[in-house]
Amino acid sequence: MSVYRSPFERLRQTYEADQICGACGHQDTDTEGGWRVSTTGSRVQYQFVCPVCDAVETRELRLERRR
């Protein structure tokens, strides 16, 4: 039996597999922290805050309506 995961959930899992801080190089293995996601409807933003140096990694997707 498979469990449905939205494309956004699958993308978040991809980001969580690679939680390395670009500022200090810390590799976070904590599965409870991870990437936070927020959306405005036309944008989906994923953010990761490094637990060591508090640097913020941000990835953003912009969604466009097809005409």
Backbone atoms as SQL, in Angstrom:
CREATE TABLE atoms (id INTEGER PRIMARY KEY, chain TEXT, resi INTEGER, resn TEXT, atom TEXT, x REAL, y REAL, z REAL);
INSERT INTO atoms VALUES
  (1, 'A', 1, 'MET', 'N', 0.843, -1.176, 0.000),
  (2, 'A', 1, 'MET', 'CA', 0.000, 0.000, 0.000),
  (3, 'A', 1, 'MET', 'C', 0.890, 1.240, 0.000),
  (4, 'A', 2, 'SER', 'N', 0.676, 2.116, -0.948),
  (5, 'A', 2, 'SER', 'CA', 1.483, 3.323, -1.009),
  (6, 'A', 2, 'SER', 'C', 0.740, 4.497, -0.382),
  (7, 'A', 3, 'VAL', 'N', 1.500, 5.418, 0.157),
  (8, 'A', 3, 'VAL', 'CA', 0.940, 6.612, 0.776),
  (9, 'A', 3, 'VAL', 'C', 1.193, 7.784, -0.160),
  (10, 'A', 4, 'TYR', 'N', 0.148, 8.539, -0.462),
  (11, 'A', 4, 'TYR', 'CA', 0.303, 9.679, -1.353),
  (12, 'A', 4, 'TYR', 'C', 1.091, 10.789, -0.669),
  (13, 'A', 5, 'ARG', 'N', 2.075, 11.311, -1.381),
  (14, 'A', 5, 'ARG', 'CA', 2.818, 12.485, -0.924),
  (15, 'A', 5, 'ARG', 'C', 2.773, 13.512, -2.037),
  (16, 'A', 6, 'SER', 'N', 2.460, 14.740, -1.690),
  (17, 'A', 6, 'SER', 'CA', 2.370, 15.796, -2.696),
  (18, 'A', 6, 'SER', 'C', 3.759, 16.092, -3.260),
  (19, 'A', 7, 'PRO', 'N', 3.819, 16.727, -4.420),
  (20, 'A', 7, 'PRO', 'CA', 5.122, 17.100, -4.972),
  (21, 'A', 7, 'PRO', 'C', 5.926, 17.981, -4.015),
  (22, 'A', 8, 'PHE', 'N', 5.251, 18.825, -3.243),
  (23, 'A', 8, 'PHE', 'CA', 5.947, 19.695, -2.297),
  (24, 'A', 8, 'PHE', 'C', 6.545, 18.901, -1.136),
  (25, 'A', 9, 'GLU', 'N', 5.842, 17.877, -0.691),
  (26, 'A', 9, 'GLU', 'CA', 6.388, 17.012, 0.357),
  (27, 'A', 9, 'GLU', 'C', 7.610, 16.246, -0.149),
  (28, 'A', 10, 'ARG', 'N', 7.533, 15.771, -1.379),
  (29, 'A', 10, 'ARG', 'CA', 8.669, 15.045, -1.953),
  (30, 'A', 10, 'ARG', 'C', 9.876, 15.966, -2.125),
  (31, 'A', 11, 'LEU', 'N', 9.646, 17.217, -2.532),
  (32, 'A', 11, 'LEU', 'CA', 10.745, 18.170, -2.666),
  (33, 'A', 11, 'LEU', 'C', 11.356, 18.465, -1.301),
  (34, 'A', 12, 'ARG', 'N', 10.541, 18.610, -0.288),
  (35, 'A', 12, 'ARG', 'CA', 11.047, 18.845, 1.068),
  (36, 'A', 12, 'ARG', 'C', 11.928, 17.687, 1.518),
  (37, 'A', 13, 'GLN', 'N', 11.524, 16.458, 1.214),
  (38, 'A', 13, 'GLN', 'CA', 12.342, 15.297, 1.574),
  (39, 'A', 13, 'GLN', 'C', 13.688, 15.333, 0.855),
  (40, 'A', 14, 'THR', 'N', 13.704, 15.809, -0.374),
  (41, 'A', 14, 'THR', 'CA', 14.957, 15.949, -1.114),
  (42, 'A', 14, 'THR', 'C', 15.874, 16.938, -0.415),
  (43, 'A', 15, 'TYR', 'N', 15.324, 18.070, 0.011),
  (44, 'A', 15, 'TYR', 'CA', 16.122, 19.065, 0.732),
  (45, 'A', 15, 'TYR', 'C', 16.615, 18.500, 2.063),
  (46, 'A', 16, 'GLU', 'N', 15.765, 17.767, 2.767),
  (47, 'A', 16, 'GLU', 'CA', 16.153, 17.226, 4.072),
  (48, 'A', 16, 'GLU', 'C', 17.267, 16.201, 3.973),
  (49, 'A', 17, 'ALA', 'N', 17.404, 15.560, 2.827),
  (50, 'A', 17, 'ALA', 'CA', 18.481, 14.591, 2.645),
  (51, 'A', 17, 'ALA', 'C', 19.840, 15.289, 2.564),
  (52, 'A', 18, 'ASP', 'N', 19.845, 16.588, 2.309),
  (53, 'A', 18, 'ASP', 'CA', 21.077, 17.348, 2.129),
  (54, 'A', 18, 'ASP', 'C', 21.059, 18.588, 3.030),
  (55, 'A', 19, 'GLN', 'N', 21.083, 18.383, 4.341),
  (56, 'A', 19, 'GLN', 'CA', 21.036, 19.497, 5.284),
  (57, 'A', 19, 'GLN', 'C', 22.449, 19.888, 5.709),
  (58, 'A', 20, 'ILE', 'N', 23.169, 20.518, 4.814),
  (59, 'A', 20, 'ILE', 'CA', 24.515, 20.988, 5.106),
  (60, 'A', 20, 'ILE', 'C', 24.504, 22.508, 5.034),
  (61, 'A', 21, 'CYS', 'N', 24.947, 23.145, 6.092),
  (62, 'A', 21, 'CYS', 'CA', 24.969, 24.601, 6.152),
  (63, 'A', 21, 'CYS', 'C', 26.015, 25.148, 5.190),
  (64, 'A', 22, 'GLY', 'N', 25.605, 26.064, 4.339),
  (65, 'A', 22, 'GLY', 'CA', 26.529, 26.687, 3.402),
  (66, 'A', 22, 'GLY', 'C', 27.482, 27.660, 4.066),
  (67, 'A', 23, 'ALA', 'N', 27.151, 28.139, 5.260),
  (68, 'A', 23, 'ALA', 'CA', 27.991, 29.115, 5.954),
  (69, 'A', 23, 'ALA', 'C', 29.094, 28.459, 6.788),
  (70, 'A', 24, 'CYS', 'N', 28.736, 27.434, 7.570),
  (71, 'A', 24, 'CYS', 'CA', 29.735, 26.840, 8.473),
  (72, 'A', 24, 'CYS', 'C', 30.067, 25.387, 8.144),
  (73, 'A', 25, 'GLY', 'N', 29.293, 24.751, 7.249),
  (74, 'A', 25, 'GLY', 'CA', 29.571, 23.377, 6.859),
  (75, 'A', 25, 'GLY', 'C', 28.974, 22.318, 7.774),
  (76, 'A', 26, 'HIS', 'N', 28.242, 22.740, 8.792),
  (77, 'A', 26, 'HIS', 'CA', 27.622, 21.782, 9.713),
  (78, 'A', 26, 'HIS', 'C', 26.623, 20.916, 8.966),
  (79, 'A', 27, 'GLN', 'N', 26.676, 19.599, 9.184),
  (80, 'A', 27, 'GLN', 'CA', 25.712, 18.692, 8.588),
  (81, 'A', 27, 'GLN', 'C', 24.708, 18.304, 9.652),
  (82, 'A', 28, 'ASP', 'N', 23.482, 18.736, 9.467),
  (83, 'A', 28, 'ASP', 'CA', 22.439, 18.490, 10.453),
  (84, 'A', 28, 'ASP', 'C', 21.795, 17.145, 10.191),
  (85, 'A', 29, 'THR', 'N', 21.818, 16.282, 11.180),
  (86, 'A', 29, 'THR', 'CA', 21.202, 14.962, 11.051),
  (87, 'A', 29, 'THR', 'C', 19.925, 14.864, 11.865),
  (88, 'A', 30, 'ASP', 'N', 19.497, 15.970, 12.459),
  (89, 'A', 30, 'ASP', 'CA', 18.266, 15.999, 13.244),
  (90, 'A', 30, 'ASP', 'C', 17.072, 15.945, 12.299),
  (91, 'A', 31, 'THR', 'N', 16.273, 14.913, 12.414),
  (92, 'A', 31, 'THR', 'CA', 15.128, 14.757, 11.521),
  (93, 'A', 31, 'THR', 'C', 13.916, 15.554, 11.972),
  (94, 'A', 32, 'GLU', 'N', 13.954, 16.108, 13.190),
  (95, 'A', 32, 'GLU', 'CA', 12.805, 16.864, 13.659),
  (96, 'A', 32, 'GLU', 'C', 12.877, 18.333, 13.284),
  (97, 'A', 33, 'GLY', 'N', 14.042, 18.855, 13.011),
  (98, 'A', 33, 'GLY', 'CA', 14.173, 20.245, 12.610),
  (99, 'A', 33, 'GLY', 'C', 13.823, 20.381, 11.148),
  (100, 'A', 34, 'GLY', 'N', 14.829, 20.365, 10.340),
  (101, 'A', 34, 'GLY', 'CA', 14.618, 20.320, 8.899),
  (102, 'A', 34, 'GLY', 'C', 14.157, 21.615, 8.270),
  (103, 'A', 35, 'TRP', 'N', 13.682, 21.461, 7.079),
  (104, 'A', 35, 'TRP', 'CA', 13.238, 22.583, 6.265),
  (105, 'A', 35, 'TRP', 'C', 11.810, 22.947, 6.624),
  (106, 'A', 36, 'ARG', 'N', 11.582, 24.243, 6.772),
  (107, 'A', 36, 'ARG', 'CA', 10.228, 24.739, 6.998),
  (108, 'A', 36, 'ARG', 'C', 9.708, 25.262, 5.677),
  (109, 'A', 37, 'VAL', 'N', 8.448, 25.084, 5.445),
  (110, 'A', 37, 'VAL', 'CA', 7.865, 25.519, 4.184),
  (111, 'A', 37, 'VAL', 'C', 6.748, 26.511, 4.438),
  (112, 'A', 38, 'SER', 'N', 6.689, 27.536, 3.591),
  (113, 'A', 38, 'SER', 'CA', 5.591, 28.500, 3.634),
  (114, 'A', 38, 'SER', 'C', 5.209, 28.823, 2.198),
  (115, 'A', 39, 'THR', 'N', 3.985, 29.276, 2.023),
  (116, 'A', 39, 'THR', 'CA', 3.526, 29.599, 0.684),
  (117, 'A', 39, 'THR', 'C', 2.633, 30.832, 0.695),
  (118, 'A', 40, 'THR', 'N', 2.662, 31.546, -0.420),
  (119, 'A', 40, 'THR', 'CA', 1.767, 32.690, -0.604),
  (120, 'A', 40, 'THR', 'C', 0.763, 32.401, -1.706),
  (121, 'A', 41, 'GLY', 'N', 0.820, 31.222, -2.265),
  (122, 'A', 41, 'GLY', 'CA', -0.049, 30.870, -3.377),
  (123, 'A', 41, 'GLY', 'C', 0.715, 30.871, -4.685),
  (124, 'A', 42, 'SER', 'N', 1.500, 31.908, -4.931),
  (125, 'A', 42, 'SER', 'CA', 2.308, 31.963, -6.153),
  (126, 'A', 42, 'SER', 'C', 3.777, 31.648, -5.882),
  (127, 'A', 43, 'ARG', 'N', 4.139, 31.533, -4.604),
  (128, 'A', 43, 'ARG', 'CA', 5.511, 31.196, -4.216),
  (129, 'A', 43, 'ARG', 'C', 5.477, 30.110, -3.161),
  (130, 'A', 44, 'VAL', 'N', 6.452, 29.238, -3.218),
  (131, 'A', 44, 'VAL', 'CA', 6.656, 28.241, -2.165),
  (132, 'A', 44, 'VAL', 'C', 8.084, 28.428, -1.695),
  (133, 'A', 45, 'GLN', 'N', 8.251, 28.699, -0.407),
  (134, 'A', 45, 'GLN', 'CA', 9.578, 28.995, 0.133),
  (135, 'A', 45, 'GLN', 'C', 9.937, 27.959, 1.191),
  (136, 'A', 46, 'TYR', 'N', 11.124, 27.366, 1.023),
  (137, 'A', 46, 'TYR', 'CA', 11.678, 26.409, 1.981),
  (138, 'A', 46, 'TYR', 'C', 12.833, 27.105, 2.691),
  (139, 'A', 47, 'GLN', 'N', 12.870, 27.028, 4.026),
  (140, 'A', 47, 'GLN', 'CA', 13.954, 27.637, 4.800),
  (141, 'A', 47, 'GLN', 'C', 14.514, 26.637, 5.799),
  (142, 'A', 48, 'PHE', 'N', 15.834, 26.685, 5.938),
  (143, 'A', 48, 'PHE', 'CA', 16.533, 25.868, 6.922),
  (144, 'A', 48, 'PHE', 'C', 17.414, 26.796, 7.742),
  (145, 'A', 49, 'VAL', 'N', 17.284, 26.749, 9.061),
  (146, 'A', 49, 'VAL', 'CA', 18.109, 27.552, 9.964),
  (147, 'A', 49, 'VAL', 'C', 19.134, 26.626, 10.599),
  (148, 'A', 50, 'CYS', 'N', 20.409, 26.944, 10.405),
  (149, 'A', 50, 'CYS', 'CA', 21.485, 26.127, 10.959),
  (150, 'A', 50, 'CYS', 'C', 21.452, 26.199, 12.491),
  (151, 'A', 51, 'PRO', 'N', 21.443, 25.048, 13.169),
  (152, 'A', 51, 'PRO', 'CA', 21.407, 25.058, 14.630),
  (153, 'A', 51, 'PRO', 'C', 22.732, 25.488, 15.265),
  (154, 'A', 52, 'VAL', 'N', 23.801, 25.566, 14.467),
  (155, 'A', 52, 'VAL', 'CA', 25.110, 25.935, 15.003),
  (156, 'A', 52, 'VAL', 'C', 25.374, 27.431, 14.858),
  (157, 'A', 53, 'CYS', 'N', 25.202, 27.960, 13.637),
  (158, 'A', 53, 'CYS', 'CA', 25.575, 29.364, 13.399),
  (159, 'A', 53, 'CYS', 'C', 24.382, 30.261, 13.076),
  (160, 'A', 54, 'ASP', 'N', 23.167, 29.716, 13.066),
  (161, 'A', 54, 'ASP', 'CA', 21.925, 30.449, 12.784),
  (162, 'A', 54, 'ASP', 'C', 21.833, 31.023, 11.371),
  (163, 'A', 55, 'ALA', 'N', 22.686, 30.561, 10.466),
  (164, 'A', 55, 'ALA', 'CA', 22.570, 30.984, 9.070),
  (165, 'A', 55, 'ALA', 'C', 21.269, 30.420, 8.490),
  (166, 'A', 56, 'VAL', 'N', 20.687, 31.142, 7.560),
  (167, 'A', 56, 'VAL', 'CA', 19.430, 30.726, 6.961),
  (168, 'A', 56, 'VAL', 'C', 19.657, 30.374, 5.496),
  (169, 'A', 57, 'GLU', 'N', 19.301, 29.150, 5.142),
  (170, 'A', 57, 'GLU', 'CA', 19.333, 28.703, 3.741),
  (171, 'A', 57, 'GLU', 'C', 17.901, 28.808, 3.225),
  (172, 'A', 58, 'THR', 'N', 17.725, 29.423, 2.072),
  (173, 'A', 58, 'THR', 'CA', 16.389, 29.603, 1.520),
  (174, 'A', 58, 'THR', 'C', 16.350, 29.092, 0.089),
  (175, 'A', 59, 'ARG', 'N', 15.306, 28.363, -0.224),
  (176, 'A', 59, 'ARG', 'CA', 15.040, 27.928, -1.591),
  (177, 'A', 59, 'ARG', 'C', 13.612, 28.355, -1.904),
  (178, 'A', 60, 'GLU', 'N', 13.410, 28.925, -3.072),
  (179, 'A', 60, 'GLU', 'CA', 12.084, 29.440, -3.401),
  (180, 'A', 60, 'GLU', 'C', 11.660, 28.986, -4.791),
  (181, 'A', 61, 'LEU', 'N', 10.419, 28.569, -4.885),
  (182, 'A', 61, 'LEU', 'CA', 9.818, 28.213, -6.162),
  (183, 'A', 61, 'LEU', 'C', 8.734, 29.233, -6.465),
  (184, 'A', 62, 'ARG', 'N', 8.738, 29.730, -7.679),
  (185, 'A', 62, 'ARG', 'CA', 7.684, 30.642, -8.099),
  (186, 'A', 62, 'ARG', 'C', 6.771, 29.896, -9.058),
  (187, 'A', 63, 'LEU', 'N', 5.515, 29.963, -8.787),
  (188, 'A', 63, 'LEU', 'CA', 4.541, 29.253, -9.604),
  (189, 'A', 63, 'LEU', 'C', 3.866, 30.246, -10.543),
  (190, 'A', 64, 'GLU', 'N', 3.780, 29.857, -11.799),
  (191, 'A', 64, 'GLU', 'CA', 3.128, 30.712, -12.788),
  (192, 'A', 64, 'GLU', 'C', 1.896, 30.001, -13.324),
  (193, 'A', 65, 'ARG', 'N', 0.918, 30.785, -13.615),
  (194, 'A', 65, 'ARG', 'CA', -0.294, 30.226, -14.184),
  (195, 'A', 65, 'ARG', 'C', -0.126, 30.092, -15.695),
  (196, 'A', 66, 'ARG', 'N', -0.463, 28.917, -16.198),
  (197, 'A', 66, 'ARG', 'CA', -0.374, 28.689, -17.650),
  (198, 'A', 66, 'ARG', 'C', -1.555, 29.362, -18.333),
  (199, 'A', 67, 'ARG', 'N', -1.277, 29.922, -19.480),
  (200, 'A', 67, 'ARG', 'CA', -2.341, 30.609, -20.222),
  (201, 'A', 67, 'ARG', 'C', -2.841, 29.762, -21.348);
